[in-house]
Amino acid sequence: MRNPLKLRKNRSFEYSPRYYKGEGNPYKIEHKLDKFRSTVQTNRGIKNKFTSAMDDLKNEGDKNMKLRFLVIVAILVLLFLIIIDFDLSIFWTS
């Protein structure tokens, strides 16, 4: 009969994967391009997230992308104003 106060210890095995070459941790899931991304690091807190977002904005990006983003935002705002039945005639003088 076992002692009810002592817990049984789990068995541990020395397992190594069959095709493991020995460089790094074989169980760590990492994408090939993670080292080039700025958003991979875990930034905790609002201040750290805000500063990383501002750093990303300071980087010079594709100018076409910025223009495309502004056009999409303008179209979405216009659609929103039309959906809520906003009087758009105030923008034009008659």
Backbone as CSV, one residue per row, in Angstrom:
resi,resn,N_x,N_y,N_z,CA_x,CA_y,CA_z,C_x,C_y,C_z
1,MET,0.837,-1.173,0.000,0.000,0.000,0.000,0.885,1.241,0.000
2,ARG,0.469,2.263,-0.782,1.266,3.488,-0.890,0.948,4.444,0.240
3,ASN,1.898,5.327,0.476,1.715,6.366,1.477,0.842,7.472,0.862
4,PRO,-0.298,7.832,1.442,-1.176,8.842,0.847,-0.624,10.263,0.947
5,LEU,0.368,10.491,1.775,0.921,11.837,1.914,2.023,12.123,0.898
6,LYS,2.623,11.091,0.340,3.680,11.275,-0.652,3.068,11.229,-2.056
7,LEU,3.394,12.201,-2.836,2.915,12.214,-4.219,3.885,11.459,-5.110
8,ARG,3.369,10.844,-6.128,4.189,10.113,-7.069,4.923,11.097,-7.980
9,LYS,6.188,10.882,-8.234,6.964,11.757,-9.115,6.766,11.321,-10.564
10,ASN,6.719,12.294,-11.434,6.595,12.007,-12.851,7.902,11.455,-13.392
11,ARG,7.795,10.586,-14.364,8.981,10.039,-14.996,9.530,11.062,-15.982
12,SER,10.821,11.126,-16.096,11.434,12.015,-17.081,12.245,11.167,-18.042
13,PHE,12.167,11.513,-19.311,12.848,10.760,-20.347,13.818,11.679,-21.061
14,GLU,14.919,11.128,-21.495,15.891,11.870,-22.296,15.525,11.654,-23.763
15,TYR,14.698,12.546,-24.284,14.216,12.398,-25.650,14.891,13.422,-26.529
16,SER,15.382,13.000,-27.660,15.878,13.940,-28.665,15.233,13.563,-29.993
17,PRO,14.767,14.550,-30.753,14.094,14.252,-32.022,15.016,13.530,-32.998
18,ARG,14.433,12.778,-33.893,15.201,11.922,-34.784,16.099,12.727,-35.730
19,TYR,15.582,13.794,-36.321,16.335,14.542,-37.331,16.873,15.858,-36.789
20,TYR,17.107,15.958,-35.522,17.585,17.190,-34.896,19.087,17.312,-35.103
21,LYS,19.529,18.460,-35.629,20.939,18.666,-35.926,21.719,19.233,-34.745
22,GLY,21.054,19.798,-33.760,21.755,20.271,-32.579,21.930,21.769,-32.492
23,GLU,21.288,22.564,-33.323,21.444,24.017,-33.278,20.155,24.655,-32.790
24,GLY,20.177,25.235,-31.623,19.001,25.901,-31.069,18.002,24.920,-30.485
25,ASN,16.891,25.455,-30.083,15.834,24.658,-29.480,14.915,24.134,-30.586
26,PRO,14.742,22.812,-30.704,13.901,22.297,-31.791,12.423,22.553,-31.571
27,TYR,12.027,22.891,-30.354,10.615,23.083,-30.054,10.189,24.540,-30.120
28,LYS,11.127,25.447,-30.326,10.792,26.858,-30.396,10.227,27.169,-31.777
29,ILE,9.025,27.743,-31.797,8.379,28.078,-33.068,8.755,29.511,-33.420
30,GLU,9.434,29.682,-34.514,9.896,31.007,-34.923,9.826,31.105,-36.430
31,HIS,9.346,32.219,-36.912,9.258,32.439,-38.343,10.616,32.885,-38.864
32,LYS,10.862,32.669,-40.128,12.149,33.028,-40.724,12.417,34.529,-40.664
33,LEU,11.365,35.344,-40.775,11.540,36.791,-40.870,11.329,37.505,-39.546
34,ASP,11.221,36.785,-38.431,10.970,37.419,-37.144,12.079,38.372,-36.732
35,LYS,13.308,38.080,-37.115,14.410,38.954,-36.708,14.386,40.299,-37.429
36,PHE,13.617,40.420,-38.522,13.529,41.672,-39.261,12.292,42.485,-38.904
37,ARG,11.376,41.927,-38.110,10.139,42.616,-37.772,10.295,43.400,-36.487
38,SER,9.669,44.561,-36.444,9.732,45.382,-35.233,8.594,45.067,-34.281
39,THR,7.591,44.334,-34.736,6.423,44.071,-33.899,6.496,42.739,-33.168
40,VAL,7.598,42.015,-33.305,7.694,40.694,-32.689,7.954,40.804,-31.192
41,GLN,8.707,41.822,-30.775,9.016,41.947,-29.356,7.735,42.190,-28.576
42,THR,7.689,41.646,-27.370,6.505,41.850,-26.541,6.669,43.150,-25.772
43,ASN,5.911,44.153,-26.154,5.921,45.436,-25.460,4.740,45.475,-24.524
44,ARG,5.009,45.493,-23.241,3.932,45.550,-22.267,3.738,46.983,-21.839
45,GLY,2.501,47.354,-21.647,2.190,48.700,-21.210,1.833,49.599,-22.371
46,ILE,1.015,50.576,-22.071,0.545,51.481,-23.114,1.671,52.375,-23.614
47,LYS,2.528,52.814,-22.701,3.608,53.717,-23.095,4.574,53.026,-24.058
48,ASN,4.952,51.790,-23.780,5.869,51.070,-24.660,5.241,50.794,-26.018
49,LYS,3.956,50.457,-26.026,3.278,50.225,-27.297,3.187,51.513,-28.109
50,PHE,2.919,52.633,-27.433,2.819,53.917,-28.121,4.172,54.337,-28.686
51,THR,5.251,54.165,-27.909,6.570,54.555,-28.407,7.003,53.677,-29.585
52,SER,6.682,52.377,-29.547,7.045,51.523,-30.688,6.232,51.900,-31.924
53,ALA,4.963,52.287,-31.715,4.143,52.724,-32.862,4.688,54.023,-33.441
54,MET,5.124,54.950,-32.593,5.693,56.204,-33.084,7.014,55.955,-33.816
55,ASP,7.816,55.017,-33.327,9.058,54.675,-34.020,8.766,54.096,-35.402
56,ASP,7.711,53.289,-35.497,7.344,52.738,-36.803,6.864,53.834,-37.746
57,LEU,6.182,54.838,-37.227,5.722,55.938,-38.078,6.886,56.794,-38.568
58,LYS,7.941,56.892,-37.751,9.081,57.716,-38.143,9.871,57.079,-39.273
59,ASN,9.814,55.763,-39.394,10.522,55.087,-40.480,9.906,55.482,-41.814
60,GLU,10.747,55.772,-42.765,10.272,56.175,-44.079,9.734,54.951,-44.793
61,GLY,8.494,54.965,-45.135,7.857,53.826,-45.790,7.571,54.126,-47.249
62,ASP,6.760,53.336,-47.824,6.363,53.489,-49.212,5.383,54.656,-49.316
63,LYS,5.698,55.641,-50.150,4.829,56.818,-50.277,3.501,56.462,-50.928
64,ASN,3.507,55.491,-51.827,2.249,55.051,-52.439,1.334,54.430,-51.397
65,MET,1.925,53.727,-50.430,1.129,53.108,-49.384,0.455,54.171,-48.523
66,LYS,1.169,55.251,-48.226,0.589,56.327,-47.423,-0.563,57.000,-48.161
67,LEU,-0.383,57.228,-49.450,-1.441,57.830,-50.258,-2.647,56.898,-50.344
68,ARG,-2.400,55.620,-50.567,-3.472,54.634,-50.636,-4.229,54.575,-49.313
69,PHE,-3.496,54.639,-48.201,-4.126,54.618,-46.879,-5.021,55.836,-46.686
70,LEU,-4.546,57.009,-47.089,-5.353,58.220,-46.945,-6.610,58.167,-47.814
71,VAL,-6.502,57.631,-49.027,-7.661,57.516,-49.905,-8.683,56.550,-49.307
72,ILE,-8.221,55.429,-48.775,-9.132,54.453,-48.164,-9.832,55.051,-46.954
73,VAL,-9.094,55.781,-46.116,-9.695,56.416,-44.940,-10.731,57.453,-45.368
74,ALA,-10.428,58.243,-46.398,-11.376,59.249,-46.874,-12.649,58.594,-47.404
75,ILE,-12.508,57.504,-48.136,-13.687,56.805,-48.666,-14.521,56.236,-47.527
76,LEU,-13.864,55.650,-46.525,-14.604,55.089,-45.393,-15.324,56.162,-44.591
77,VAL,-14.695,57.326,-44.419,-15.355,58.425,-43.711,-16.553,58.914,-44.509
78,LEU,-16.397,59.037,-45.818,-17.508,59.455,-46.672,-18.666,58.459,-46.616
79,LEU,-18.360,57.171,-46.659,-19.405,56.156,-46.550,-20.096,56.212,-45.191
80,PHE,-19.331,56.444,-44.146,-19.917,56.557,-42.812,-20.869,57.747,-42.744
81,LEU,-20.452,58.883,-43.313,-21.313,60.062,-43.303,-22.582,59.837,-44.115
82,ILE,-22.482,59.105,-45.214,-23.662,58.802,-46.016,-24.589,57.858,-45.261
83,ILE,-24.027,56.872,-44.573,-24.849,55.903,-43.838,-25.619,56.576,-42.708
84,ILE,-24.970,57.510,-42.004,-25.678,58.170,-40.899,-26.535,59.326,-41.395
85,ASP,-26.647,59.470,-42.705,-27.494,60.480,-43.343,-27.079,61.901,-42.948
86,PHE,-25.785,62.144,-43.022,-25.241,63.470,-42.747,-25.447,64.337,-43.986
87,ASP,-25.787,65.597,-43.785,-26.033,66.502,-44.906,-24.687,66.955,-45.476
88,LEU,-24.317,66.379,-46.621,-23.029,66.682,-47.239,-23.052,67.990,-48.023
89,SER,-24.205,68.639,-48.148,-24.301,69.869,-48.938,-23.622,71.046,-48.247
90,ILE,-23.245,70.910,-46.985,-22.567,72.025,-46.308,-21.142,72.207,-46.826
91,PHE,-20.599,71.194,-47.521,-19.251,71.292,-48.040,-19.207,72.020,-49.389
92,TRP,-20.342,72.150,-50.061,-20.399,72.835,-51.359,-21.188,74.133,-51.225
93,THR,-20.675,75.193,-51.839,-21.392,76.470,-51.804,-22.236,76.582,-53.060
94,SER,-23.465,77.038,-52.895,-24.369,77.158,-54.046,-24.495,78.599,-54.472
